[in-house]
Amino acid sequence: MESPFKGKTGIKRLINAFGYSLSGFKVAFAKEDAFRQEVFLSIILVTVAVYISNSSIELVLLIGSTLLVPIIELLNSAIEATVDRVSLDKHPLAKRAKDIGSAAVFLSLVNLAATWLIIIFY
């Protein structure tokens, strides 16, 4: 069965999607400490990247690796909210889902550190 919210098309769908995205940013910023910290870190790092990059490729890599962290955090937060919506009971599958989401955030941070260190020191 299709969702009743899937009926919008064209410009109306784009406008709605934009509104949902803004709502997602607002709630993540208000409710998710890790996301808020990563946004502040991203603002600082993107600013630094503009000044330290020696080429457009370096700039893209620095900014891309930086923005990947809050993107993965948004997905992790969505997974956690969905799991909590289903049940707040402790369950091995709930733990697995949350741990895997956390591992994805960790890998994005490793990617960030590796990218920045390689560009700065090599």
WOQUI-V455822 format. One record per residue. N is the residue number from 0. SS is DSSP state (H for helix, E for strand, L for the rest). PHI is phi in degrees with one decimal (none if undefined). PSI is psi as a letter, one per 30 degrees, with the letter a starting at -180 (NA if undefined). Layout:
n/ss/phi/psi
N/SS/PHI/PSI
N/SS/PHI/PSI
This chain:
n/ss/phi/psi
0/L/none/k
1/L/-76.2/k
2/L/-68.0/k
3/H/-68.8/f
4/H/-86.8/f
5/H/-86.9/g
6/H/-76.2/f
7/L/-75.1/k
8/L/-138.0/l
9/H/65.5/b
10/H/-61.0/e
11/H/-59.3/e
12/H/-64.5/e
13/H/-63.0/e
14/H/-64.0/e
15/H/-62.2/e
16/H/-61.1/e
17/H/-62.5/e
18/H/-62.8/e
19/H/-64.6/e
20/H/-64.8/e
21/H/-60.9/e
22/H/-61.2/e
23/H/-62.6/e
24/H/-60.5/e
25/H/-62.3/e
26/H/-69.0/e
27/H/-64.5/e
28/H/-66.0/e
29/H/-76.3/e
30/H/-109.1/f
31/L/-113.3/j
32/H/-59.3/e
33/H/-61.9/e
34/H/-62.7/e
35/H/-59.7/e
36/H/-63.2/e
37/H/-69.8/e
38/H/-65.4/e
39/H/-63.3/e
40/H/-61.5/e
41/H/-62.9/e
42/H/-60.3/e
43/H/-65.2/e
44/H/-67.6/e
45/H/-64.8/e
46/H/-62.4/e
47/H/-63.1/e
48/H/-58.5/e
49/H/-60.6/e
50/H/-85.9/e
51/H/-97.8/f
52/L/-73.2/k
53/L/-101.4/f
54/L/-153.7/l
55/H/-67.2/e
56/H/-66.7/e
57/H/-59.6/e
58/H/-61.2/e
59/H/-62.8/e
60/H/-64.9/e
61/H/-65.3/e
62/H/-69.8/e
63/H/-61.3/e
64/H/-67.3/e
65/H/-71.2/e
66/H/-71.7/f
67/H/-62.4/e
68/H/-62.8/e
69/H/-66.4/f
70/H/-63.5/e
71/H/-65.7/e
72/H/-63.3/e
73/H/-60.8/e
74/H/-64.4/e
75/H/-61.6/e
76/H/-64.3/e
77/H/-65.2/e
78/H/-61.8/e
79/H/-61.8/e
80/H/-64.8/e
81/H/-65.8/e
82/H/-61.0/e
83/H/-67.0/e
84/H/-65.9/e
85/H/-68.4/e
86/L/-169.2/k
87/L/-93.5/f
88/L/-67.4/k
89/L/-72.3/k
90/L/-148.2/k
91/H/-58.6/e
92/H/-72.0/e
93/H/-64.8/e
94/H/-62.4/e
95/H/-59.8/e
96/H/-60.7/e
97/H/-68.2/e
98/H/-66.8/e
99/H/-66.6/e
100/H/-61.3/e
101/H/-64.6/e
102/H/-63.0/e
103/H/-63.4/e
104/H/-62.9/e
105/H/-58.8/e
106/H/-64.3/e
107/H/-66.6/e
108/H/-69.7/e
109/H/-63.0/e
110/H/-60.2/e
111/H/-59.0/e
112/H/-61.6/e
113/H/-63.1/e
114/H/-61.1/e
115/H/-65.0/e
116/H/-63.9/e
117/H/-63.9/e
118/H/-69.2/e
119/H/-73.3/e
120/H/-103.8/f
121/L/-120.2/NA
